[in-house]
């Protein structure tokens, strides 16, 4: 099953199964900017961070999560705000960021979906293979029922993949008017995916960067590390004061620079002869100030990073199997 690091996460998580739908909160980040935090519920696949911007004509939603409860939280927030969703932005095509797109567009047919064209190849490549490889895990007893439910949902989302394609494709970086709000819409080619989109709001100085920043580890499943590092350089050149990652808590500039340095170091370590456990330990130590108070996060960081160093980067010449650049 693809995203094997998440399988590692399931094995590491010793928390009990949730008995009910997780409660999610819409948190203010800056005036007119909110987020719904990323989540790793026990025995579940993750949800990425959702970011919501208030625009003159409605709401701009960046990333819609994986689970039904995430899309319902977004819709409930729009209703409470008495504002329509006028634009949806996908930072990238990973299913924990885009699976809610069809539900939001059904509720707000006038909303335009903005994304890169990387989804096209993903639907016939990574996602199609992931769906096929996931099928055996649906046999009774193979995985917890919650995990199997998520796998079924991912297979269904992939089968309905045409709904994830953009109405307006992001072909390059530039300022765009989304519902009357002028945002810098940036394209990072060959980074965490073949095409990552990230936003900068000059009014609030908030940068929403999707999976260009992830914790407890960089999610390298589909990544080109050189392009990713270049994208982080571009983010660093932006005068943000608050950065919202695809997974993890909001960061200050100082915290982002800590993450960026740790990212470059773990990629360099993977290219060396050092043991994978040493590379992962160095990463974990470097980002410990960013991991919060959950003691399990350091263990997850170690396990996931070992996997990415050995089974992704070293297994494919310093990049993921899906990276087509040097």
C-alpha positions as CSV (number, residue, x, y, z in Angstrom):
1,X,0.0,0.0,0.0
2,X,1.4,3.4,-0.9
3,X,2.2,6.0,1.8
4,X,3.9,3.2,3.7
5,X,5.1,5.8,6.2
6,X,1.5,6.1,7.3
7,X,1.5,2.3,7.9
8,X,4.5,2.9,10.1
9,X,2.5,5.6,11.9
10,X,-0.3,3.1,12.6
11,X,2.1,0.7,14.0
12,X,3.7,3.3,16.2
13,X,0.4,4.8,17.5
14,X,-0.6,3.0,20.6
15,X,-3.6,5.1,21.3
16,X,-7.1,3.5,21.5
17,X,-9.5,3.5,18.6
18,X,-11.8,6.6,18.5
19,X,-15.3,5.7,19.4
20,X,-16.8,8.7,17.6
21,X,-16.1,11.2,14.9
22,X,-13.2,13.4,15.8
23,X,-14.1,17.0,16.9
24,X,-12.4,19.6,14.7
25,X,-12.2,23.3,15.3
26,X,-11.7,26.2,13.0
27,X,-8.9,28.3,14.5
28,X,-8.2,31.9,13.8
29,X,-4.7,32.6,12.5
30,X,-4.9,36.3,11.5
31,X,-7.8,38.7,10.8
32,X,-9.8,37.0,8.0
33,X,-7.7,33.8,8.0
34,X,-8.5,30.5,9.7
35,X,-7.2,27.0,9.7
36,X,-8.4,23.5,10.6
37,X,-5.4,21.6,11.9
38,X,-4.0,18.5,10.3
39,X,-4.9,15.3,12.1
40,X,-3.7,11.7,12.5
41,X,-6.6,10.0,14.2
42,X,-5.8,6.5,15.5
43,X,-6.1,3.8,12.9
44,X,-7.0,6.4,10.3
45,X,-5.3,7.9,7.3
46,X,-4.4,11.6,7.9
47,X,-6.1,14.9,7.0
48,X,-4.0,17.7,5.9
49,X,-4.4,21.3,7.1
50,X,-7.3,23.3,5.7
51,X,-6.8,27.1,5.4
52,X,-9.7,29.5,4.9
53,X,-9.4,33.1,3.7
54,X,-12.2,35.7,3.9
55,X,-12.6,37.4,0.5
56,X,-14.9,40.3,-0.4
57,X,-17.2,37.9,-2.3
58,X,-17.0,34.9,0.0
59,X,-14.5,32.3,1.3
60,X,-11.4,30.9,-0.3
61,X,-10.7,27.3,0.9
62,X,-7.2,25.8,0.5
63,X,-7.2,22.0,0.9
64,X,-10.4,20.1,1.8
65,X,-9.0,17.1,3.7
66,X,-9.8,13.4,3.4
67,X,-12.7,12.6,5.8
68,X,-16.4,13.4,5.8
69,X,-16.1,15.2,9.1
70,X,-13.5,17.7,7.7
71,X,-15.7,18.7,4.7
72,X,-18.6,19.1,7.1
73,X,-16.6,21.3,9.4
74,X,-15.7,23.5,6.4
75,X,-19.4,23.7,5.2
76,X,-20.6,24.4,8.8
77,X,-18.1,27.3,9.0
78,X,-19.2,28.8,5.7
79,X,-22.8,28.6,6.9
80,X,-21.9,30.2,10.2
81,X,-20.1,33.0,8.3
82,X,-23.0,33.4,6.0
83,X,-20.5,33.5,3.1
84,X,-20.3,31.3,0.1
85,X,-17.2,29.3,-0.9
86,X,-16.1,31.1,-4.0
87,X,-12.8,29.3,-4.7
88,X,-11.0,26.1,-3.7
89,X,-7.2,25.8,-4.0
90,X,-5.5,22.4,-3.9
91,X,-1.9,22.8,-2.7
92,X,-1.2,19.3,-4.3
93,X,-3.1,16.2,-5.2
94,X,-2.5,13.9,-2.1
95,X,-5.8,12.6,-1.0
96,X,-5.6,13.9,2.5
97,X,-5.8,17.4,0.9
98,X,-8.3,17.1,-1.9
99,X,-10.9,14.4,-1.1
100,X,-13.4,17.0,0.0
101,X,-13.4,18.9,-3.3
102,X,-16.5,17.2,-4.8
103,X,-18.7,17.8,-1.7
104,X,-17.7,21.5,-1.5
105,X,-18.3,22.0,-5.2
106,X,-21.7,20.3,-4.9
107,X,-22.7,22.6,-2.1
108,X,-21.3,25.7,-3.9
109,X,-21.5,25.0,-7.7
110,X,-20.1,28.5,-8.5
111,X,-16.8,27.7,-6.7
112,X,-13.8,27.4,-9.0
113,X,-11.1,24.8,-8.3
114,X,-7.5,26.0,-8.7
115,X,-4.7,23.4,-8.8
116,X,-1.7,22.4,-10.8
117,X,-1.9,19.9,-13.6
118,X,0.1,17.3,-11.7
119,X,-3.2,15.6,-10.8
120,X,-3.5,14.3,-14.4
121,X,-0.4,12.0,-14.2
122,X,-1.1,11.2,-10.6
123,X,-4.5,9.7,-11.5
124,X,-3.1,7.3,-14.0
125,X,0.1,6.7,-12.0
126,X,0.5,6.9,-8.2
127,X,-3.1,7.0,-7.3
128,X,-4.1,4.2,-9.7
129,X,-1.3,2.0,-8.4
130,X,-2.1,2.9,-4.8
131,X,-5.8,1.9,-5.3
132,X,-4.8,-1.5,-6.9
133,X,-2.2,-2.2,-4.2
134,X,-4.7,-1.3,-1.4
135,X,-7.3,-3.9,-2.4
136,X,-5.7,-6.9,-0.6
137,X,-5.8,-4.9,2.6
138,X,-9.6,-4.9,2.6
139,X,-9.7,-8.6,3.4
140,X,-11.2,-9.3,6.8
141,X,-8.7,-8.9,9.6
142,X,-5.9,-7.4,7.5
143,X,-6.3,-3.9,9.0
144,X,-8.5,-2.2,11.7
145,X,-12.0,-1.5,10.3
146,X,-11.3,2.3,10.5
147,X,-8.3,2.0,8.3
148,X,-10.2,-0.2,5.8
149,X,-13.0,2.4,5.7
150,X,-10.4,5.0,4.8
151,X,-8.9,2.8,2.1
152,X,-12.4,2.3,0.6
153,X,-12.9,6.1,0.6
154,X,-9.5,6.6,-1.1
155,X,-10.3,4.1,-3.8
156,X,-13.7,5.7,-4.4
157,X,-12.1,9.2,-4.6
158,X,-9.5,7.9,-7.1
159,X,-12.3,6.3,-9.2
160,X,-14.0,9.7,-9.3
161,X,-10.7,11.4,-10.0
162,X,-12.1,13.7,-12.8
163,X,-13.8,15.8,-10.1
164,X,-10.3,16.6,-8.7
165,X,-9.1,18.2,-11.9
166,X,-8.8,22.0,-11.8
167,X,-11.3,24.4,-13.4
168,X,-8.4,26.8,-13.6
169,X,-5.0,25.3,-13.9
170,X,-2.0,27.0,-12.1
171,X,0.7,27.1,-14.7
172,X,3.0,29.6,-13.0
173,X,3.4,32.0,-10.1
174,X,1.6,35.3,-10.0
175,X,-1.0,37.4,-8.2
176,X,-4.6,36.3,-8.7
177,X,-8.0,37.7,-7.7
178,X,-9.9,35.0,-5.8
179,X,-13.3,36.2,-4.8
180,X,-12.0,39.8,-4.7
181,X,-9.0,38.9,-2.5
182,X,-5.6,39.4,-4.2
183,X,-3.3,36.5,-3.2
184,X,0.1,35.5,-4.5
185,X,-0.5,32.1,-6.0
186,X,2.8,30.3,-6.4
187,X,3.7,27.2,-8.3
188,X,6.6,25.0,-7.1
189,X,7.4,22.4,-9.8
190,X,9.0,19.1,-8.9
191,X,8.8,19.6,-5.1
192,X,6.7,17.5,-2.7
193,X,4.8,16.6,-5.9
194,X,5.3,17.4,-9.6
195,X,3.4,20.7,-9.0
196,X,2.8,22.2,-5.5
197,X,0.7,25.4,-5.1
198,X,1.2,27.7,-2.2
199,X,-0.4,31.0,-1.2
200,X,0.8,34.2,0.3
201,X,-1.6,36.9,1.6
202,X,0.4,40.2,1.7
203,X,-2.3,41.9,3.8
204,X,-2.0,39.5,6.8
205,X,1.5,38.2,5.8
206,X,0.3,34.6,6.1
207,X,1.9,32.0,3.9
208,X,0.0,28.7,3.4
209,X,2.4,26.2,1.9
210,X,0.8,22.8,1.9
211,X,3.1,19.9,2.1
212,X,6.2,21.9,1.5
213,X,6.3,21.9,5.3
214,X,5.2,18.8,7.1
215,X,5.7,17.3,10.5
216,X,6.7,15.0,12.1
217,X,8.7,14.3,9.0
218,X,8.9,15.5,5.4
219,X,6.5,13.4,3.4
220,X,8.8,12.3,0.6
221,X,6.5,9.7,-1.1
222,X,6.3,11.6,-4.4
223,X,9.1,14.2,-3.9
224,X,12.0,15.7,-5.8
225,X,14.2,16.9,-2.9
226,X,16.1,19.4,-5.1
227,X,12.9,21.1,-6.2
228,X,11.5,20.9,-2.7
229,X,14.6,22.7,-1.3
230,X,14.3,25.3,-4.1
231,X,10.7,25.9,-3.1
232,X,11.6,26.3,0.5
233,X,14.2,29.0,-0.6
234,X,11.3,30.8,-2.4
235,X,9.1,30.6,0.7
236,X,12.0,32.0,2.7
237,X,12.3,35.0,0.3
238,X,8.6,35.9,1.0
239,X,8.1,38.4,3.9
240,X,5.6,36.2,5.8
241,X,5.2,36.5,9.5
242,X,3.1,33.3,10.0
243,X,3.5,30.1,7.9
244,X,0.8,27.4,7.9
245,X,2.2,23.9,7.1
246,X,0.4,21.1,5.4
247,X,0.9,19.1,8.6
248,X,1.8,20.7,11.9
249,X,1.2,23.9,13.8
250,X,1.7,27.4,12.4
251,X,5.3,28.6,12.4
252,X,7.1,31.8,12.8
253,X,10.0,32.7,10.5
254,X,12.5,31.4,13.0
255,X,10.7,28.1,13.2
256,X,10.4,27.8,9.5
257,X,14.2,28.4,9.1
258,X,14.8,25.6,11.6
259,X,12.6,23.3,9.5
260,X,14.3,24.3,6.3
261,X,17.8,23.7,7.7
262,X,16.7,20.3,9.1
263,X,15.2,19.4,5.7
264,X,18.4,20.1,3.9
265,X,20.4,18.2,6.4
266,X,18.3,15.0,6.3
267,X,18.4,15.0,2.5
268,X,22.2,15.4,2.6
269,X,22.4,12.6,5.3
270,X,20.3,10.3,3.0
271,X,22.9,10.9,0.3
272,X,25.7,9.8,2.7
273,X,26.8,6.5,4.1
274,X,25.4,7.2,7.5
275,X,23.0,4.7,9.1
276,X,19.4,5.5,8.4
277,X,18.7,5.6,12.2
278,X,21.4,8.3,12.6
279,X,19.9,10.4,9.9
280,X,16.5,10.1,11.5
281,X,17.8,10.8,14.9
282,X,19.5,14.0,13.7
283,X,16.2,15.1,12.0
284,X,14.2,14.3,15.1
285,X,16.6,16.2,17.4
286,X,16.6,19.2,15.1
287,X,12.8,19.5,14.8
288,X,12.0,18.6,18.4
289,X,11.1,22.2,19.2
290,X,8.4,22.0,16.5
291,X,6.8,18.8,17.6
292,X,4.8,20.0,20.6
293,X,4.1,18.2,23.8
294,X,3.0,14.8,22.4
295,X,5.7,12.4,23.4
296,X,4.7,10.0,20.6
297,X,5.6,12.6,17.9
298,X,9.3,12.1,18.4
299,X,8.9,8.3,18.0
300,X,6.8,8.9,14.8
301,X,9.4,11.3,13.5
302,X,12.2,8.7,14.0
303,X,10.2,5.8,12.4
304,X,8.9,7.8,9.4
305,X,12.2,9.4,8.6
306,X,14.0,6.1,8.7
307,X,11.5,4.8,6.1
308,X,11.9,7.8,3.9
309,X,15.7,7.8,4.0
310,X,16.1,4.0,3.3
311,X,13.0,3.1,1.3
312,X,12.4,6.2,-0.7
313,X,15.5,8.3,-1.1
314,X,18.2,5.7,-1.1
315,X,16.1,3.2,-3.0
316,X,15.7,5.6,-5.9
317,X,18.9,7.5,-6.2
318,X,18.2,10.4,-3.8
319,X,14.6,11.1,-4.8
320,X,11.2,9.3,-4.9
321,X,10.3,6.9,-7.6
322,X,7.8,9.5,-8.9
323,X,10.4,12.3,-9.4
324,X,11.3,12.8,-13.1
325,X,13.9,15.4,-12.6
326,X,17.5,15.2,-11.4
